[in-house]
């Protein structure tokens, strides 16, 4: 007869602890395991490493903007003498007023906002309608059109400059040139194959049960697009909006070609044209003023841009 003592009966609390620890360790994913994190030296080392990486990211990401903000209110001599100094004394706040007056920041800022808003609207309309037609309506020629749109991504944009400019100079059916009008920038911006494929891919992942339920309730194609698909597509609309506004705000070559009149040029074209006629500190002040609006827009709408939800509650079960 064995004399091994019988094990004590498991209590519910002990059994729960034994089940919880393996589950927590199984759900842990990383370079270091939970046992490694239990050591004080490992935790301190990793905190130092993470702090150094965060500091490096801060320096690379915000360093140029902070330097531009400092240089915008610093005299030219101080900027050239001590370009990497953290603070300047004295500060020349008159640079901002001079840049605003000499560069006509208000006029060209208005042009930039109008161009960016129009390009954003055209890209949203083209990307959502094309993605909806190819993904939700699913015509028989869907694969052929998708392949053609995908093939345009492999064509260098520089190759298209001359034919696109000739088309804008003498557009078919219109009989008048679009040069020196905002339409010359808005309409070509809509031909963005990347946005179309991005929206189509997002629409492919939407629950088809919602579409079938809407059709059974009598919703037509337009009602389905406006009342069902678009409200569920806020995340991808935010992504496309970010791409559209940033690309339009920093675009230089195409606006320079189709907007030769200084009265309708955006900041990205007008500031380099006047660089040789002003001092360095005034030019840097103009650059700082031109970057205020995109930074403010991102800070205001960052939750909309970065939110990845929007499908919760669409399908039960």
N, C-alpha and C positions, 0 to 999 in steps of 0.2 A: 504494500500500500504506500502510495506517495505521500511524503511529508511536506510537499511544497505548499506554502500558505496560499490560500485563495485570495485573489485580488479583490480589493474593496469595490463595492458596487458604484457605478458611475452616477453621480448626481446630474440633474439636468443642466446646472450651471457649468460643471466641468465638461460635460459633453458638448455644450455650446461653445466653450472656449476652444476645445480641440478641433471643432469644425470650422471656427472662425479664423484661426491662425493660418491653416493651410490655404483657405480661400483668399485671405488677404495677401499671402505671399504669392499665390498663383496669379493674382491680378496685378502684381507689381511688375512693371516693365522698365528696365533701365540698365545702364552699364554696371551699376552697383546693386547688389541684392539688399534685402532688408537686414540681413545679418551684418553686412558691411556698414550700413548706415547706423547700426547700433554702437559702433566705435566712435568715441569722441574725437580722436585724431582725424578719422576719415571725414566726419562732419565738418570740422574746421577747415580741412584742406579743400573740400568741395565748395564751401561757402566762399573761400578766398578765390577759387577759380571762377565761380559764377559771378562774383563781384567784379573781377577783372574783365571778364567777357562783357558784362553789362556796361562797365565803364568804357570799354573799347567801342561797343555799339553806340553808346551815347556820343562819343567823340567823333566817330565816322558819320553818324546820321545828323546830329545837330551842330557839330563843329562848324561846317561851312556857313550855316544860317546865322549862328551866333557871331562868327567873324564878320559877316556882311553887315549885321546890325551894328557892330562896333565901328566898322570902317565907314558906315554911312554918316556918322556924326563925328568923324575924326578928320582933322586937316590932312591934306595930301602929304606934307612933309613928315608928319608923325607916322602915317601909314607906311611910307617908304623906309623910314628910319627904323621903326620897330613893328614889322608886319605881324608878328606873333604875340604881341603884348596883349594881356587880358583886359587892360583898361587904358584909356587915353585921357590925358589932362593937358590942355582944356578940351571940352567938348564943343563942337561947332554945330549947334542945332540949326543954324541958318542954311546949312547944306540942303536940308529937306525942303525948305521953302524955295530955294534957288532951283533945285531940281524940278519941283512941281511947276514952277513958272516957265523955265527955259525948255523943258521937254514937253510941255502941254500934257502932263500926266492925266488930267481929267478927260481930255478928248480921246487920247489913245487907250486909256483904260476903258472908256465906254465902248470904243471899237472892239477891244479885246473881249469884253463881256458879251457883246452882241454876237461876235463871231463864235465864241465858245458855246453860247446858248443855242444858236441856230444849228451848229454842227452836232451838238448833243441831241437836239430834237430830231434831226434828220436821221442820225445813227440809231436812235431808239426806235423810230418808226420802221425803218428798213429792217433792222435786226429782228424785232419782235414779229413783224408780219411775215418775213421770210422764214424765220424759225417756226412760226405757227403753221404756215402752209406745208412745210416739209416734214414737220414732226407730228402734228395733230391731224391735219387733213389728209396727209399721206397720199399724194397723187401717184399714178403709176410710174411717172418719170422722175420720181423722187431721188433715186440713187444716181441717175445721170446728172441731175442738177447739183446734187451734193458733191459729186466728183468734180464737176466743172468749177464750183465755188472753191473747193479745196485746192484745185490746180492753180488758181490765181495767187495763192499764197507763195508759190515758188517763183513768181515773176518779180524781179527787182523793181522797186518803186521808181528808181531813176530811169529805167527804160520807158516807163509810162509818162514821163514828164512832157515830152514833145507832143505825142498824139493827144494827151489830155489837154494841153494848152491850146492846141489847134481846135479842139472841140469846143472849148470855152470861148475862144476867139470868134468862132463862127458856128454856133450851135445849130443843129438841124431843127427845122420847123419853127424856130423863134424869129429868125431873120435879124437879130440884133446881138451885139457882142455882150458878154457877161463880164468883161474885164472892168475893173474898178467898181464892181458891185459885190455885195456880200454873198450873193448866190454862187459866185465863182468859187467860193470856199465851202459853202454849205453843201452843195450838191455832190461834189466829189467825195466829201467826207462820208456820205452815206454808203459808198461802195467799199465797205469794210468787210472782207470775207471772214476775218477772224471773229468779229462780233456775231455774224450770222451763224457760224458753226458753234460758237460758244452758247448762244441762246438755244439753238436747235438741240444741242446735247443736254441742256437743262430741261427743255420741254420733253425730251425722250424719257426722262426719269420721273415725270409727274404721274400720279396715279390715274390710270385709265378708267377706273371705276367712277371717278368724279365726272369725267367727260360723258360716259354712258348715262349716268343719272341725269345730267343736264340735258342731254338729247332726249331722254324719255320724258322730261318735263316740258319739252317743246322749244328748247333753245336752239336757235339757228347758228350758223358759223360765226357771224359777227357777235351775237350775244354770248356765245361760248368764249370767244376771244376776249371780249371786254369785261365780262362779269365773272368769269371763272379762271381763265388762264392768267391774265394780268395780275389779279390780286394774289395769286399763288407764286408769282415770279418776282417778288420784291428783292430777294437776294441777288439774282442775276441782273436785274435792272440797276441795282446799286453798283455792281461791278462794272457793267458797261458804261454807266455814267462816269465813274472815276476814270476809266480809260479814255473816254471821249473828251472830257473836259481837260485832262492833263495833256493829251496829245494836241488838242486845239490851242491850248494856252502857250505851249512851247514851240509850236510849228513856226518855222522861219522861211524855208525855201519856197513853198507853194504860195503863201500870202505875198511874199516879195515879188513873185512873178505876175500874179493876177491883180495885185493892188498897188500899182505904181504911184497912185496919187497919195501924197502924205496925209491928206485929210481923212482917209479911210483906213490907214494902216494901223495894225495892232502894235502893242508895245514890243513884241518880239522882233518886229521889223524896224520900228522907228528908233529904238534905243541904239542899236549898233550903227545906224546911219549917222547919228549925231555924236558918236563917241569921240571923234577927232576934233570936235569943236568946243568941248567943255573940259573942265578940270577933272582929275581922277576922283576926287572926293564927291563932286556933284554927280558924276556918273554912277558911283557906287550908291549914292543916296537914291537915285532914280531906280536902280535895280532893287534896292530894299523896298521901295514903295510899290514896285510892280509885283513883288512876291507876297504882299500882305493879304490880298484878296484870296488867292488859292489856299493859303495856310488857314485863313479864317473860315473859309468854306469847309475845309476838311475837319476842322475842330467842331464846327456846328453840326455836320452831318456824318460824323465818324460812326455813330451807332448804326445808322442806316446802311453805310457802306460795309461795315464789318459784320453785320448781323447775318447769321447763316440759317435762321429759322424761317418760318413762314408756312410750313406745311402741317403744323400741329392741328389736330382736329379735323383734317380733311377726310380721313378714312377711319372708320370705326372697326374695331375687331383686332 
